[in-house]
Amino acid sequence: MERLAEEAARWNSMAELSAPELRQPGGGRGGHRDLGAIKSSALAIEEERDHLAAEAMEARRQLQASITRVNDSTCRELLEQVYIMGSTTRQIADSLGISEKTVRRRLHKAARMLMDREADL
């Protein structure tokens, strides 16, 4: 999504170039440019970005709903830290004062619980 936002910004920047430069054959870089086509490309990229953002938000909502159904609070918290807050196993280990290996083992258990819970539904 970040890449699409950057690409849309580049297309919008091209669309903001002075009109005479865009209308002249050979104007700007790479020859004749059509302002309408540039704006259309920027709009298409922005729409794709918005669509992907909406899909990501829905997937995140579904994941959060699934995590809340895990009965074990420790496992639930680990899943939230990794999949919702984006914490690394190193960050979690440091915050809990345990080894990364222990965090990975607990996450594996939590993921199994999550999958088992989803299979029951």
C-alpha positions as CSV (number, residue, x, y, z in Angstrom):
1,M,0.0,0.0,0.0
2,E,2.9,2.3,0.8
3,R,4.4,1.6,-2.7
4,L,1.0,2.5,-4.3
5,A,0.7,5.7,-2.3
6,E,4.2,6.7,-3.5
7,E,3.4,5.8,-7.1
8,A,0.1,7.8,-7.0
9,A,2.0,10.8,-5.6
10,R,4.4,10.6,-8.5
11,W,1.6,10.5,-11.0
12,N,-0.2,13.4,-9.3
13,S,3.1,15.4,-9.4
14,M,3.3,14.8,-13.1
15,A,-0.3,16.0,-13.5
16,E,0.6,19.2,-11.7
17,L,3.3,20.1,-14.2
18,S,2.6,23.2,-16.2
19,A,0.0,22.6,-18.9
20,P,2.1,24.1,-21.8
21,E,4.9,21.6,-21.0
22,L,2.5,18.7,-21.1
23,R,0.8,19.7,-24.3
24,Q,3.9,20.3,-26.4
25,P,5.2,17.3,-28.4
26,G,8.5,16.5,-26.8
27,G,7.7,18.5,-23.7
28,G,8.9,17.2,-20.4
29,R,10.7,13.9,-20.2
30,G,9.9,11.2,-22.8
31,G,7.9,13.2,-25.3
32,H,4.2,14.1,-25.5
33,R,2.2,13.6,-22.3
34,D,-1.5,13.6,-22.0
35,L,-2.7,15.3,-18.8
36,G,-5.9,13.3,-18.8
37,A,-4.0,10.0,-19.0
38,I,-1.7,11.0,-16.2
39,K,-4.6,11.9,-13.9
40,S,-6.4,8.7,-14.9
41,S,-3.4,6.7,-14.0
42,A,-3.1,8.4,-10.6
43,L,-6.7,7.8,-9.9
44,A,-6.5,4.1,-10.8
45,I,-3.5,3.7,-8.5
46,E,-5.3,5.5,-5.7
47,E,-8.4,3.3,-6.1
48,E,-6.2,0.2,-6.0
49,R,-4.5,1.5,-2.9
50,D,-7.8,2.2,-1.2
51,H,-9.2,-1.3,-2.2
52,L,-6.1,-3.0,-0.7
53,A,-6.3,-0.9,2.5
54,A,-10.0,-1.9,2.9
55,E,-9.1,-5.6,2.4
56,A,-6.3,-5.3,4.9
57,M,-8.6,-3.6,7.5
58,E,-11.2,-6.4,7.0
59,A,-8.5,-9.1,7.4
60,R,-7.2,-7.4,10.6
61,R,-10.8,-7.2,12.0
62,Q,-11.3,-10.9,11.3
63,L,-8.0,-11.7,12.9
64,Q,-8.8,-9.7,15.9
65,A,-12.2,-11.4,16.2
66,S,-10.5,-14.8,16.0
67,I,-7.9,-14.0,18.6
68,T,-10.5,-12.8,21.0
69,R,-12.0,-16.3,20.9
70,V,-8.8,-17.9,22.2
71,N,-9.6,-18.9,25.8
72,D,-6.1,-18.7,27.3
73,S,-5.3,-15.1,28.1
74,T,-1.5,-15.5,27.8
75,C,-1.8,-17.0,24.4
76,R,-4.4,-14.3,23.4
77,E,-2.0,-11.5,24.5
78,L,0.9,-13.1,22.6
79,L,-1.1,-13.3,19.4
80,E,-2.3,-9.7,19.8
81,Q,1.3,-8.5,20.4
82,V,2.6,-10.2,17.2
83,Y,-0.3,-10.0,14.8
84,I,-2.1,-6.8,15.9
85,M,0.7,-4.7,17.3
86,G,3.5,-6.0,15.1
87,S,5.9,-6.8,18.0
88,T,8.9,-9.1,17.2
89,T,9.7,-12.1,19.3
90,R,12.8,-10.3,20.5
91,Q,10.7,-7.3,21.7
92,I,8.2,-9.7,23.5
93,A,11.1,-11.7,25.1
94,D,12.7,-8.5,26.4
95,S,9.5,-7.1,27.8
96,L,8.6,-10.4,29.5
97,G,12.2,-11.2,30.6
98,I,12.2,-14.6,28.9
99,S,14.1,-16.1,26.0
100,E,13.0,-15.8,22.4
101,K,12.9,-19.6,22.2
102,T,10.2,-19.5,25.0
103,V,8.3,-16.8,23.1
104,R,8.4,-18.8,19.9
105,R,7.2,-22.0,21.8
106,R,4.4,-20.1,23.4
107,L,3.4,-18.5,20.1
108,H,3.3,-21.9,18.4
109,K,1.0,-23.1,21.2
110,A,-1.1,-20.0,20.8
111,A,-1.4,-20.4,17.0
112,R,-2.5,-24.1,17.5
113,M,-5.1,-22.9,19.9
114,L,-6.3,-20.3,17.4
115,M,-6.5,-22.8,14.6
116,D,-8.3,-25.3,16.8
117,R,-10.8,-22.7,17.9
118,E,-11.4,-21.7,14.3
119,A,-11.9,-25.3,13.3
120,D,-14.5,-25.7,15.9
121,L,-16.6,-22.9,14.4
